[in-house]
Amino acid sequence: MTAAVQVGVLALQGSFEPHARAVRRLGHEPVLVRARADLGGLTHLILPGGESTTLHHLLVLFGLFDEIRERAARGELALFGTCAGAILMGQDDGTRPPRFGLIDATLARNAYGRQVDSFEAELAPGEFGAAPLRAIFIRAPCLTGVGPQVRVLARHRGEPVLVEQGPHLAATFHPELAGEDRILARFLGLGEGRRVGPAASQHAAPAAGAKPKLRPRA
Ligand code: GLN
């Protein structure tokens, strides 16, 4: 059942157009979200890569930050964050920008170095089938702590880079720039894996501001 899926792409800054094209490839017309009114009726929202402090600033300026956090915390909205979007989904760690705190994980910005240290990699596909996942890392963050409610779906050099908690997915890389649509399909409940989405979530997202129960990376 995917008829009720309504997908938005946060379109304030960053790499939102490639996400919108990926959503269309999977047969859905995305809503480009720039104002609170655009969130009405959405079941899924993609937070693109870009610059997380700028994204946070614009989210607050346009009255979207609290609205997205509250809808997601109430289980009405599933989030898929890539790179800067993933940073925003994690828990506050005392550095900028302030985070949504919707997944039980912390992320450190620019963990691989500068823009010139950006790279492409093939990741073991795990639950995504036989072919490796194509991943593009651009000034990517890393997951510095992952709590027990978080499932690691893909790793790079042993470190988690794609995680899932209830209806939410966070990737430290850019699947949308590599034409890697299997992760988006899973987010929208179109993949072979278990149905994800607000209505089907087995695990409530932690309340905004809840204390993270983190364990250090292995
Ligand atoms: N380095 C950016 C940040 O810290 C993220 C880069 C990206 O989204 N590709 O916000």
Boltz pocket constraint, residues with backbone or C-beta under 6 A from the ligand:
constraints:
  - pocket:
      binder: B
      contacts: [[A, 48], [A, 49], [A, 50], [A, 51], [A, 52], [A, 53], [A, 82], [A, 83], [A, 84], [A, 85], [A, 87], [A, 109], [A, 110], [A, 138], [A, 139], [A, 140], [A, 141]]
      max_distance: 6.0
